[in-house]
Amino acid sequence: MDAQSRGRADEIDPADQWVLNPQTGDYELRLNHSGGDSASSSPTSAPRVPHSRGPVRDGDPEHGDTPRGGRRAAARDGHGAAARHEVPGQRGRRSANGRRGQDGSGSDGPGTEPAGRRSRKAPKAAKSRRKKVLLWTGGAMAFVLVGLSAAGYALYQHFNGNLNTVDVGGSGNKNVFDNDAPVNILVIGTDKRTGKGNEGYGDKNSVGHADTNILFHVSEDRTNATALSIPRDLITDIPECRSKQEDGSEKVIPGTRNVRFNNSLGQEGRDPGCTMDTVKQITGLKVDHFMMVDFNAVKELSTAVGGVEICLAKPVKDPDSHLNLPAGEHRIQGEEALAFVRTRHSFGNHGDLDRIKVQQQFIASMMRQMQSDDTLTSPTKLYKLADAATKALTVDTGIGTGKKLASLAQELSKVNTKNITFTTVPVLDNPYEKVKATVILNKAKAEPLFAMMRNDTSLTEVKSQKKAAKSKQDALLKGPKAAAADVRVDVYNGGKVPGAAQTTVAWLQNEKGVLKSSNKANAPAKTAKTTLEYAPNQADQARALAAMMGLPGSAMKQGTEDAEGLQAMVLTLGDDFESAGTPITGPTKVPADVQQANADKAECAK
């Protein structure tokens, strides 16, 4: 149920209260319902909230997140005086037990368009919204990033009240995002049945498993992204994890071997932090944040956006999901949209891997729809989308407020859909099963794909400053190389492989003839990437060592002053180092036959 239908039938839609101020060229949210008629209303009128172009100032609440396990209020029936006069921002943040705080006071009534000519700045406001407001939906249910940078303080308060949060501790990132670093967001669609009309879906007694999973990797320079689907039936090991309980205590949940991936959530009390840890163990990618939704989200969000366009290569009539559509193009929402993303007996080989492809097509279409001018230039649609999205979400406390979600969304909105690639973890049928029900990792194809993501290598061709910088770094590898006997280097271990410095020095001396190499043991600090520091007059030595070690151009760190005497270069091995003799340069192309789909291209399900 949307926000305006919870109060009186004649209640004003909060989104319709955005009006244009011709003096500033900005849209403003007028919470004054006294019928003010212009931008020069009396100082005694209710405050206006600007359609802000920057972060909300002091007073935006950053606290009050519900502890892990917090729940929504049991009902939103719209009864009582407080509910009847509700406007965005009057509802308090949920408390630890999931109940709302007391509503704030304030009158409500319709605002009107200011008198006078429309400002010439008006188109800039629309352009600003197009750039700054983004709501992406994905997963089988939806993965949602809500760009609220154009909303006022009152709306932040309102959307804060919608969100549920879980504290995943050290499994995630306490910051919204780190500058100069990629961002990894795990979107989880559960099979837990909540919401009216969902009684017939999924497992009646399910605690909510990780049924649909998409790891959304956004590049460091924000030019591209990879959406990696992880099959729920992938057989894997689930590591030991820690789950915070409602009373604040911490429960240690033992790891388990050779089970379905979807058991990483719900079973034995595992929370999304356990799923994040499992993803890291499989891919080697640290997950920064999670977003979790259930069956109800896809219904509400597809309806809020006005329907999602899909294409069927053949007619579909599935008695299990209740999807019944002829071949061709359709716009679906609500129950029909949920049926589309749930069907597994209508396309391909009638399995979960083919359902994943259909879900990816649905997500890509919803992303295109949400970025359309029709959506981004409509304050009413934007409000309804943000309201529906935040109601549908459970997130980690690192992004557990409207302001934090806005900050994240504004950062990620820089990615163009043409540079977003959907793919799926490469798998094989489980060889130990007669009836094929589960899959195992295809390591030969999966590891290069994971390595590309770890190395922040785009799956699409992208022109960017980062690519130009990479070319400049790669140029450092070109030129004359010194003889092995003339290479002088000190080796430090800053990575995860114990004894790596010693084994590397032994390999350099015995296999490559670099006798002037020395083991300096552990580096002062851990590092993710291997680096080689050298002086300009050691460039020929650096190129020789890089060729031996298989170092990428990004590892080359040339100083500005020449080395003196017998000064050695410094090689610091990072987490990307696996073993002596194994090149550190990662793959640049996806292995053949690995499924890929571009978010900017519409495809027909078949």
BELFENKA-V639115 format. One record per helix or strand of 2 or more residues. SS is the DSSP state (alpha for helix, beta for strand). FROM is the first residue (numbers start at 1). LEN is the number of residues. Records with the same first field share a line. If there is no record, write none. Layout:
SS = FROM-LEN  FROM-LEN
//
This chain:
alpha = 3-4  14-4  81-4  122-11  153-10  169-3  261-4  267-3  272-12  295-10  334-9  352-19  373-4  379-14  397-3  402-11  417-3  443-12  465-13  484-3  500-12  536-14  553-3
beta = 18-4  26-5  48-3  135-2  145-2  164-3  183-8  210-9  225-5  234-5  241-4  250-4  256-5  289-5  308-5  316-3  323-3  328-5  394-3  420-5  427-3  439-3  488-6  516-7  531-4  556-3  569-5  596-3
//
